[in-house]
Amino acid sequence: MTPAHCVPGDPRFDRWYRVIDARDARFDGQFFTAVSSTGIYCRPSCPARTPKREHVSFYLTSAAAHEAGFRACKRCLPEATPGTPDWNLRHDLAGRAMRLIADGVVDREGVDGLAARLGYSARQLHRTLTAELGAGPLALARARRAQTARSLLVGTELKLADIAFAAGFGSVRQFNDTVREVFDTTPGELRARAPRVEHSTRQQEVAPVRLSVNLPVRQPYDAPGVFEFLAVRAVAGVESADLQGPLRYARTLSLPHGPGAVEVTAEPTPEGWRLRAELELTSLADVGTATARVRRLFDLDADPLAVDNALVADPALAPLVAAVPGIRVPGAVDPEEMVLRALVGQQISVAAARGHLSRLTSLLGTPVASGFTGLDRLFPTSAQLAAGIPVPTTPPDPDRPLRLPGRSITTIRDTAAALADGSLRVDVGADTAQLTATLVERPGIGPWTAAYLAMRVLGDPDVWLPGDAALLTSARAHGVLDPALPRAAAHRALTARAAQWAPWRSYAVTHLWRSTP
């Protein structure tokens, strides 16, 4: 087990000290520097003078630094960084727990609910997280609230009481105390010190709350590739995209406290792509959850340089990496929706799947009002699909909502029913191996679909898609494989070659897909 607290003598210490001495922004959010002589913790790129080695220790989470008695640096604002990619890389309990904590599970269900989702007792979970991350689930959830609060204080004009509620605090007093303890200042002072920006926090007829939040991201970021991937799969009424001018993608959201919507825009700057999200929410309590889900959809917490440096070592992939640095693997905002979309899209083209899903949504999706262009309904829930898709008949009903082969319809109906009644559970805290095994046990779900869902739902960076025809075509075109190999042998050879790309095979998949002739 790797210790959560890194001090001189730890194998990581010298490497991380060199990072802070170089003020390397690539590592922001991946660890935190605590300085005993000042009592503060910083991001690796903090512009302050590099502290002496004997005064430095490192923590994997800001919560661990809080628990050790350190406060956030007012100069570098360590909470205003992208998240660490480790939670997707790690397949252990800590990584799974952190994905669920980011989604707000502790705020909604408590520590007992989090533990139940993970299949452990609350005591076992607390012991494991404290040992591996330096803080228990309550402290980690508290750090998430502090991060959300800071973002809303400096990025919106919401009232302080509204921010306390939006960030998940039980009271204004708890909010005030946490901000003072973490940031060594009051909420009002933290807001006053922030640079003045144009805020977008206003009431609208279509939603009780509408506000804008910045989306920090590590550069380079392949914004055109991500937006195009989402655009060609956009379900009418649920999603809308514009690839001309500033990149734009919008979609409706099913959130814990009611329906919502988000519009994400990306603009190029000299430093790289800058992303911002405008949210429509039924309740302020969903700010943190909505933001976390959008970050997963756009893969904003990835470490692009680690990915690129690994893949460029393969001579066949090197030109693809050079052409598209910072490639990302789009995720999902709703795990159950992603499962059902993947099942509809099995063994048909992306365009055909989009047509089927758009028709299904127009018939079964719940209408909603949104101020964002092109949005007018939610994607149907599992229960709506299970009830609304009839049993296949012979001959097929020409007015059936889903015009697929009977076997495919049965798989979709049965899976929707299992998701609706809880006998099948898919969420971001699932274990990759367990989830894929559970899915392939179900009739009509093969290894390709199970692997694709691990890639999109869990954000697993090391997934390979067996038997994918587009991957084979692209690999042959780019010299990864001998083009003379028969098809079956070529698939086996490609799978063997892909083992060299671990632990970043999901990103290799995206490179090969994007460059398919």
C-alpha positions as a printed Julia matrix, in Angstrom:
517×3 Matrix{Float64}:
   0.0     0.0     0.0
   1.41    3.42   -1.0
   1.37    5.88    1.95
  -0.92    8.9     1.58
   1.68   11.14    3.25
   5.0    11.63    1.44
   8.05   12.88    3.38
  11.83   12.79    2.8
  12.9     9.2     2.38
   9.78    8.26    0.44
  10.67    7.21   -3.16
   8.27    9.84   -4.49
   9.69   12.75   -2.52
  12.65   13.73   -4.7
  10.57   13.52   -7.89
   7.78   15.66   -6.47
  10.2    18.17   -4.95
  11.75   18.66   -8.4
   8.22   19.28   -9.73
   7.51   22.07   -7.22
  10.96   23.57   -7.72
  10.17   23.77  -11.47
   6.62   25.03  -10.69
   5.31   22.47  -13.17
   1.6    23.15  -13.71
   1.11   19.73  -15.33
   0.97   18.22  -11.85
  -1.59   20.63  -10.37
  -4.33   18.64   -8.69
  -2.31   15.4    -8.65
  -0.74   16.09   -5.25
  -0.53   18.93   -2.74
   2.54   20.49   -1.11
   2.31   21.2     2.63
   4.83   23.58    4.2
   5.34   23.2     7.96
   7.02   26.6     8.38
   3.94   28.45    7.1
   1.1    26.0     7.85
  -0.26   26.18    4.31
  -0.6    23.77    1.4
  -0.14   24.68   -2.25
  -0.49   23.39   -5.77
   2.79   22.23   -7.4
   2.97   25.33   -9.61
   2.65   27.84   -6.76
   4.7    30.95   -7.71
   5.96   31.45   -4.16
   9.61   30.75   -3.33
  10.36   27.02   -3.18
  10.34   25.99    0.5
  13.23   24.14    2.08
  13.09   20.37    1.79
  12.95   19.86    5.54
   9.75   21.92    5.72
   7.94   20.05    2.92
   5.58   17.09    2.9
   3.2    15.96    0.19
  -0.4    14.75    0.3
  -2.49   12.94   -2.31
  -5.65   14.9    -1.45
  -6.42   18.36   -0.18
  -8.59   16.7     2.49
  -5.52   14.96    3.91
  -3.73   18.31    4.11
  -6.77   19.8     5.89
  -6.82   16.91    8.35
  -3.11   17.44    9.07
  -3.84   21.05   10.05
  -2.75   22.92    6.9
  -4.71   25.7     5.18
  -5.03   26.49    1.49
  -2.58   28.96   -0.01
  -4.26   32.28   -0.81
  -1.8    32.96   -3.61
  -2.01   29.81   -5.75
  -5.55   28.62   -4.78
  -4.84   24.87   -4.84
  -8.56   24.05   -4.9
  -8.94   25.72   -8.33
  -7.21   22.93  -10.26
  -8.36   20.0   -12.38
  -8.93   16.8   -10.42
  -6.39   14.01  -10.32
  -6.52   11.33  -13.02
  -5.63    8.72  -10.38
  -9.25    7.97   -9.49
  -9.84    6.61  -13.0
  -6.48    4.85  -13.15
  -6.98    3.11   -9.83
  -9.25    0.07   -9.84
  -9.12   -0.27   -6.06
 -11.58    0.73   -3.36
 -10.06    4.2    -2.93
 -10.4     5.08   -6.61
 -13.98    3.79   -6.79
 -14.92    5.67   -3.61
 -13.45    8.94   -4.87
 -15.47    8.76   -8.08
 -18.67    8.38   -6.05
 -17.71   11.11   -3.56
 -17.14   13.49   -6.49
 -20.66   12.67   -7.69
 -22.06   13.74   -4.3
 -23.03   10.32   -2.95
 -21.91   11.13    0.61
 -24.02   14.31    0.63
 -27.09   12.42   -0.61
 -26.74    9.01    1.03
 -24.21    9.46    3.81
 -21.16    7.32    4.51
 -23.34    4.25    5.03
 -24.82    4.72    1.54
 -21.37    5.1     0.02
 -20.15    1.97    1.8
 -23.19   -0.02    0.68
 -22.6     0.93   -2.95
 -19.02   -0.27   -2.68
 -19.86   -3.48   -0.82
 -17.94   -2.68    2.38
 -18.82   -1.68    5.91
 -18.54    1.99    6.84
 -15.71    1.11    9.24
 -13.75   -0.79    6.59
 -14.21    2.06    4.13
 -13.04    4.7     6.6
  -9.99    2.65    7.55
  -9.0     2.07    3.9
  -9.45    5.68    2.77
  -7.6     7.05    5.79
  -4.69    4.68    5.21
  -4.43    5.26    1.45
  -5.6     8.87    1.01
  -4.94   10.41    4.41
  -8.6    11.24    5.13
 -11.87    9.44    5.69
 -15.01    9.76    3.53
 -16.52   12.61    5.54
 -13.34   14.68    5.28
 -13.04   13.94    1.57
 -16.66   14.98    1.01
 -16.02   18.13    3.05
 -13.08   18.99    0.8
 -15.37   18.58   -2.22
 -17.84   21.04   -0.66
 -15.03   23.51   -0.01
 -13.94   23.28   -3.64
 -17.49   23.85   -4.88
 -17.96   26.77   -2.48
 -14.74   28.47   -3.6
 -15.73   28.1    -7.25
 -19.14   29.66   -6.63
 -17.77   32.45   -4.43
 -15.32   33.68   -7.06
 -17.3    32.74  -10.17
 -20.88   33.77   -9.42
 -22.89   36.47   -7.67
 -24.98   34.03   -5.67
 -25.83   35.03   -2.11
 -23.6    33.45    0.52
 -26.5    31.49    2.01
 -27.32   30.1    -1.44
 -23.7    29.08   -1.95
 -23.71   27.24    1.37
 -26.73   25.23    0.22
 -25.38   24.7    -3.3
 -22.04   23.38   -2.0
 -23.79   20.82    0.19
 -23.31   22.32    3.65
 -25.97   21.63    6.27
 -25.98   25.21    7.54
 -24.52   28.65    6.86
 -22.51   28.35   10.06
 -20.92   25.09    8.87
 -20.15   26.78    5.54
 -18.52   29.78    7.25
 -16.49   27.58    9.6
 -15.23   25.36    6.79
 -14.17   28.29    4.59
 -12.33   29.85    7.52
 -10.6    26.58    8.39
  -9.63   25.63    4.83
  -8.85   29.04    3.33
  -8.02   31.06    6.48
 -10.48   33.76    5.49
 -14.2    34.49    5.48
 -16.43   33.77    2.47
 -16.92   37.49    1.9
 -13.18   38.18    1.93
 -12.52   35.25   -0.41
 -15.02   36.7    -2.88
 -13.65   40.23   -2.54
 -10.08   39.14   -3.37
 -11.11   37.33   -6.56
 -10.53   39.1    -9.91
 -13.68   40.74  -11.19
 -15.25   38.78  -14.04
 -18.52   38.95  -15.92
 -20.92   36.74  -14.02
 -23.95   34.89  -15.36
 -26.21   34.09  -12.43
 -29.78   34.93  -13.17
 -33.28   33.63  -12.75
 -35.14   32.48  -15.87
 -38.57   31.18  -16.67
 -37.13   27.85  -17.86
 -35.23   26.99  -14.66
 -35.15   28.27  -11.07
 -31.38   28.78  -11.27
 -28.97   29.5   -14.11
 -25.29   30.11  -13.5
 -21.9    29.78  -15.16
 -18.84   27.91  -13.88
 -15.3    27.62  -15.21
 -14.04   24.15  -16.09
 -10.28   23.92  -15.36
  -8.5    21.53  -17.71
  -4.94   20.32  -18.25
  -3.45   21.34  -21.58
  -3.16   20.25  -24.29
  -6.85   19.48  -24.73
  -8.36   18.1   -27.93
 -11.55   20.14  -27.76
 -12.46   19.7   -31.46
 -12.24   15.93  -31.17
 -14.4    15.72  -28.03
 -17.07   18.09  -29.32
 -17.22   16.3   -32.67
 -17.5    12.89  -30.97
 -20.47   14.13  -28.94
 -22.04   16.02  -31.86
 -22.28   13.05  -34.23
 -23.97   11.01  -31.48
 -26.31   13.76  -30.27
 -29.87   12.59  -29.6
 -32.44   15.12  -30.85
 -34.09   17.03  -28.04
 -31.64   15.71  -25.45
 -28.44   17.05  -26.99
 -27.43   19.88  -29.29
 -24.04   20.86  -30.7
 -22.43   23.51  -32.89
 -18.96   22.98  -34.34
 -18.8    26.3   -36.19
 -17.17   29.23  -34.42
 -16.88   28.73  -30.65
 -17.43   25.04  -29.99
 -20.73   24.39  -28.24
 -22.41   21.31  -26.78
 -25.6    21.29  -24.71
 -27.72   18.56  -23.18
 -30.42   17.95  -20.61
 -29.56   16.28  -17.3
 -31.44   14.06  -14.86
 -30.12   15.24  -11.5
 -30.88   14.16   -7.92
 -33.09   17.18   -7.19
 -34.81   17.51  -10.56
 -34.17   18.06  -14.26
 -31.46   20.39  -15.47
 -29.39   21.25  -18.52
 -25.86   22.33  -19.35
 -24.25   24.21  -22.22
 -20.48   23.86  -22.54
 -18.46   26.18  -24.75
 -14.78   26.01  -25.67
 -12.67   28.84  -27.06
  -8.99   28.78  -28.05
  -6.58   31.01  -26.12
  -2.8    31.4   -26.3
  -2.57   29.03  -23.3
  -4.88   26.42  -24.83
  -8.6    25.7   -24.88
 -10.72   27.4   -22.22
 -13.98   25.68  -21.26
 -16.96   27.1   -19.46
 -20.29   25.58  -18.52
 -23.62   27.33  -18.13
 -26.01   25.37  -15.93
 -29.79   25.35  -15.66
 -30.84   23.68  -12.42
 -34.0    22.9   -10.52
 -32.05   23.18   -7.26
 -28.77   24.78   -6.24
 -28.01   21.54   -4.4
 -27.13   19.96   -7.76
 -24.3    22.36   -8.67
 -21.51   20.08   -7.47
 -23.0    16.92   -8.96
 -23.75   18.52  -12.32
 -20.25   19.97  -12.55
 -18.62   16.64  -11.66
 -20.68   14.82  -14.31
 -19.79   17.37  -16.98
 -16.12   17.03  -16.09
 -16.39   13.25  -16.56
 -18.2    13.68  -19.89
 -15.4    15.89  -21.23
 -12.58   13.9   -19.55
 -11.2    17.06  -17.97
  -9.17   15.4   -15.22
  -6.95   13.34  -17.54
  -3.17   13.74  -17.62
  -2.58   14.36  -21.36
   1.21   14.51  -21.2
   1.45   11.16  -19.44
  -0.81    9.65  -22.09
   0.99   11.26  -25.02
   4.47   10.4   -23.71
   3.5     6.75  -23.35
   1.79    6.33  -26.72
   4.39    8.24  -28.72
   6.9     5.51  -27.82
   5.21    3.28  -30.42
   6.49    4.4   -33.84
   3.13    3.6   -35.47
   1.19    5.76  -32.98
   3.71    8.6   -32.8
   2.38   10.43  -35.91
  -1.19   10.18  -34.57
  -0.15   11.65  -31.22
   1.76   14.44  -32.94
  -1.3    15.27  -35.06
  -3.72   15.28  -32.1
  -1.96   16.05  -28.8
  -4.08   15.92  -25.68
  -6.69   13.49  -27.05
  -9.52   12.63  -24.64
 -11.97    9.77  -24.08
 -15.49   11.2   -23.69
 -17.35    9.84  -20.66
 -21.01    9.85  -19.66
 -23.26   11.98  -17.48
 -25.7     9.16  -16.71
 -24.44    5.55  -16.42
 -27.84    3.92  -17.02
 -28.49    6.08  -20.07
 -25.07    5.12  -21.45
 -25.83    1.41  -21.01
 -29.06    1.67  -22.95
 -27.55    3.85  -25.68
 -24.74    1.33  -26.14
 -27.24   -1.52  -26.46
 -29.27    0.32  -29.1
 -26.04    1.03  -31.0
 -24.76   -2.56  -31.04
 -23.8    -3.72  -34.54
 -25.26   -0.69  -36.33
 -23.72    2.58  -37.5
 -23.44    5.67  -35.32
 -25.9     7.5   -37.59
 -28.43    4.66  -37.42
 -28.15    4.48  -33.62
 -28.69    8.22  -33.39
 -31.86    7.93  -35.46
 -33.27    5.08  -33.34
 -32.45    6.87  -30.09
 -33.93   10.17  -31.27
 -37.2     8.46  -32.22
 -37.32    6.57  -28.93
 -36.69    9.74  -26.94
 -39.35   11.72  -28.83
 -41.92    9.07  -27.89
 -40.89    8.21  -24.33
 -38.72   11.04  -22.98
 -40.12   13.52  -20.45
 -40.57   17.01  -21.94
 -38.66   19.82  -20.22
 -38.22   23.53  -20.83
 -34.72   24.87  -21.48
 -33.24   28.13  -22.6
 -30.54   26.28  -24.53
 -31.1    25.83  -28.24
 -32.31   22.4   -29.31
 -33.18   20.98  -25.89
 -36.75   19.99  -25.02
 -36.74   16.62  -23.24
 -34.88   14.22  -20.98
 -33.51   10.92  -22.17
 -36.02    8.24  -21.1
 -35.39    6.58  -17.76
 -34.84    2.84  -17.49
 -38.36    2.48  -16.12
 -39.85    4.46  -19.02
 -38.0     2.31  -21.56
 -38.95   -0.96  -19.85
 -42.61    0.08  -19.85
 -42.67    1.83  -23.22
 -40.91   -0.7   -25.46
 -43.37   -3.51  -26.26
 -42.49   -7.18  -26.51
 -41.44   -8.0   -30.1
 -44.17   -9.5   -32.26
 -44.31  -11.45  -35.52
 -44.83   -9.74  -37.87
 -43.27   -6.61  -36.33
 -45.59   -3.71  -35.5
 -44.81   -0.9   -38.02
 -45.52    1.69  -35.28
 -43.18    0.16  -32.69
 -41.0     2.77  -30.95
 -37.76    0.85  -31.54
 -37.26   -0.66  -35.0
 -34.57   -3.22  -34.32
 -34.44   -7.03  -34.56
 -36.54   -8.81  -31.94
 -33.51  -10.23  -30.13
 -31.99   -6.75  -29.73
 -35.28   -5.34  -28.45
 -35.55   -8.12  -25.89
 -32.02   -7.38  -24.63
 -32.81   -3.67  -24.3
 -36.16   -4.29  -22.56
 -34.71   -6.81  -20.12
 -31.69   -4.63  -19.31
 -33.87   -1.55  -18.8
 -36.11   -3.52  -16.44
 -33.1    -4.8   -14.49
 -31.71   -1.28  -14.14
 -35.13    0.01  -13.08
 -35.68   -2.61  -10.36
 -32.08   -2.48   -9.11
 -31.13   -6.05   -9.96
 -28.5    -4.55  -12.29
 -26.57   -1.62  -10.89
 -24.2     0.49  -12.97
 -22.53    3.57  -11.5
 -19.17    5.32  -11.53
 -18.06    3.4    -8.44
 -18.21    0.01  -10.14
 -15.14   -2.18  -10.49
 -14.16   -2.62  -14.16
 -13.66   -6.39  -14.06
 -16.82   -6.98  -12.05
 -18.95   -4.7   -14.24
 -17.78   -6.25  -17.52
 -18.29   -9.78  -16.15
 -21.81   -8.9   -14.98
 -22.73   -7.4   -18.33
 -21.46  -10.23  -20.52
 -23.43  -12.71  -18.42
 -26.61  -11.07  -19.68
 -28.09  -12.41  -22.93
 -27.33  -10.14  -25.9
 -24.42   -8.21  -24.38
 -20.99   -9.1   -25.72
 -17.41   -8.3   -24.68
 -17.17   -5.27  -27.01
 -20.2    -3.55  -25.47
 -19.1    -4.35  -21.91
 -15.62   -2.94  -22.61
 -17.07    0.17  -24.28
 -19.21    0.84  -21.2
 -16.2     0.47  -18.91
 -14.44    3.09  -21.04
 -17.35    5.56  -21.17
 -19.07    5.06  -17.79
 -16.11    4.35  -15.51
 -13.57    6.46  -17.38
 -11.19    3.48  -17.32
  -8.12    4.63  -19.29
  -6.93    1.11  -20.09
  -9.74   -0.56  -22.05
  -9.34   -2.43  -25.31
 -12.3    -3.18  -27.61
 -11.96   -6.73  -28.93
 -13.01   -7.32  -32.52
 -13.61   -3.65  -33.37
 -13.65   -3.35  -37.17
 -12.77    0.36  -37.24
  -9.73   -0.21  -35.04
  -8.51   -2.92  -37.38
  -9.01   -0.74  -40.47
  -7.15    2.17  -38.88
  -4.34   -0.02  -37.54
  -3.73   -1.47  -41.0
  -3.77    1.98  -42.59
  -1.21    3.37  -40.14
   1.25    0.51  -40.21
   0.41   -0.97  -36.83
  -0.26   -4.34  -38.49
   0.84   -6.33  -41.49
  -2.01   -5.65  -43.98
  -1.66   -9.16  -45.38
  -2.78  -10.84  -42.16
  -6.17  -12.59  -42.35
  -8.92  -10.87  -40.39
  -9.03  -13.2   -37.37
  -5.23  -13.3   -37.06
  -5.07   -9.52  -37.48
  -7.49   -8.99  -34.55
  -5.36  -11.27  -32.36
  -2.18   -9.47  -33.39
  -3.72   -6.06  -32.74
  -4.89   -7.08  -29.27
  -1.35   -8.3   -28.5
   0.19   -5.07  -29.83
  -2.27   -3.01  -27.78
  -0.92   -4.59  -24.58
   2.16   -2.41  -25.1
  -0.02    0.7   -24.79
  -1.19   -0.05  -21.24
  -2.3     1.67  -19.08
  -3.59    4.06  -21.77
  -5.3     1.73  -24.24
  -8.56    3.7   -24.14
  -6.7     6.71  -25.53
  -5.06    4.56  -28.19
  -8.57    3.43  -29.17
  -9.64    7.06  -29.55
  -6.56    7.9   -31.66
  -7.21    4.98  -34.0
 -10.93    5.74  -34.26
 -10.26    9.37  -35.04
  -7.76    8.52  -37.79
  -9.82    5.77  -39.44
  -9.63    6.28  -43.23
